[in-house]
Amino acid sequence: MSATAGMTETIRIRIEPEKKAALTRLYQSRGMHISQAVRDFLDDELEAMGNPLDRFDAIMASVDERLKAYDGPEPTIDDIVAYVEKVRSARVCDSVA
């Protein structure tokens, strides 16, 4: 089954031919098609619009799992902030790569 099998909608955008060619080459060098890059961008936008407390809950659940695994102490506010910043930095690095 192809990656686009479940997709039923099309979005058309207008872009200068030079930009399209440059972006096509860029994404091909990354092993992607420009359509996938646009879908990934739109997915990220939708995720960013989500409830921030849901993300916080997921982070805290991850912290709880790590604490259980390492039998560590309860995290302080500084620990939580440091962990959130670490996750945020990882996302920035992933989006740049």
Backbone torsions as a table, in degrees:
resi	resn	phi	psi	omega
1	MET	NA	132.6	-177.5
2	SER	-77.0	162.7	-179.0
3	ALA	-64.7	-23.4	-177.0
4	THR	-101.0	6.8	-174.7
5	ALA	-57.9	-38.2	-177.2
6	GLY	-88.1	-0.8	-176.9
7	MET	-86.8	133.1	-176.4
8	THR	-123.9	-4.8	-177.3
9	GLU	-116.7	152.7	178.6
10	THR	-124.1	137.6	172.9
11	ILE	-114.9	128.0	178.4
12	ARG	-106.8	134.7	175.7
13	ILE	-129.3	153.7	176.7
14	ARG	-104.9	135.3	-179.5
15	ILE	-149.4	149.7	179.0
16	GLU	-61.7	141.2	-178.6
17	PRO	-55.8	-37.6	-179.7
18	GLU	-64.8	-40.4	179.0
19	LYS	-67.0	-43.1	179.1
20	LYS	-60.4	-44.4	-180.0
21	ALA	-63.0	-43.6	179.9
22	ALA	-64.5	-43.4	179.7
23	LEU	-67.6	-38.8	177.8
24	THR	-60.1	-46.3	178.1
25	ARG	-62.5	-42.6	-179.6
26	LEU	-59.4	-51.6	-177.2
27	TYR	-71.1	-32.1	175.0
28	GLN	-63.7	-37.3	178.5
29	SER	-66.4	-20.9	177.3
30	ARG	-95.6	3.7	-179.9
31	GLY	76.4	24.8	-178.6
32	MET	-125.1	164.4	171.4
33	HIS	-103.9	150.4	-178.1
34	ILE	-58.1	-32.7	178.5
35	SER	-62.8	-40.4	178.8
36	GLN	-65.7	-39.0	178.6
37	ALA	-61.7	-40.9	178.8
38	VAL	-67.3	-43.8	177.9
39	ARG	-60.1	-42.8	178.5
40	ASP	-61.5	-42.7	177.8
41	PHE	-59.9	-47.0	-179.1
42	LEU	-66.2	-37.5	175.4
43	ASP	-61.0	-43.0	178.6
44	ASP	-62.5	-40.2	178.4
45	GLU	-62.7	-43.8	178.5
46	LEU	-64.7	-40.1	179.0
47	GLU	-63.9	-39.6	-179.9
48	ALA	-65.7	-26.3	179.5
49	MET	-79.5	-10.8	-177.8
50	GLY	-62.3	171.1	179.8
51	ASN	-67.0	117.5	-178.4
52	PRO	-61.4	-26.7	178.3
53	LEU	-69.3	-29.9	175.3
54	ASP	-63.1	-43.0	178.2
55	ARG	-65.1	-41.7	178.4
56	PHE	-61.7	-43.8	177.7
57	ASP	-60.1	-40.2	178.4
58	ALA	-65.0	-40.6	177.8
59	ILE	-64.1	-44.4	-179.5
60	MET	-65.4	-36.9	176.7
61	ALA	-63.0	-39.7	177.7
62	SER	-64.2	-42.0	177.6
63	VAL	-61.7	-44.6	179.2
64	ASP	-59.6	-41.6	178.8
65	GLU	-62.7	-42.4	179.0
66	ARG	-65.3	-40.3	179.2
67	LEU	-61.8	-42.9	178.5
68	LYS	-62.8	-40.6	-177.9
69	ALA	-67.2	-36.0	-176.7
70	TYR	-105.0	1.6	-178.3
71	ASP	50.9	45.1	-176.6
72	GLY	-87.5	171.9	179.1
73	PRO	-75.5	166.0	175.3
74	GLU	-60.2	138.5	-179.1
75	PRO	-73.0	148.9	173.7
76	THR	-89.6	171.0	175.8
77	ILE	-59.0	-40.4	178.1
78	ASP	-61.7	-38.6	177.5
79	ASP	-62.6	-43.4	-179.1
80	ILE	-65.0	-45.9	179.5
81	VAL	-61.5	-42.9	179.3
82	ALA	-61.8	-40.7	179.8
83	TYR	-66.3	-43.2	178.7
84	VAL	-61.7	-43.2	178.9
85	GLU	-64.0	-37.1	178.1
86	LYS	-64.1	-44.6	178.2
87	VAL	-63.5	-43.7	179.9
88	ARG	-61.7	-43.7	178.8
89	SER	-62.8	-40.7	178.9
90	ALA	-62.8	-39.7	179.1
91	ARG	-65.4	-40.1	179.4
92	VAL	-64.0	-44.9	179.1
93	CYS	-62.2	-41.7	179.5
94	ASP	-65.1	-37.3	-177.9
95	SER	-75.0	-25.2	178.6
96	VAL	-80.2	-34.3	-176.3
97	ALA	-71.2	NA	NA
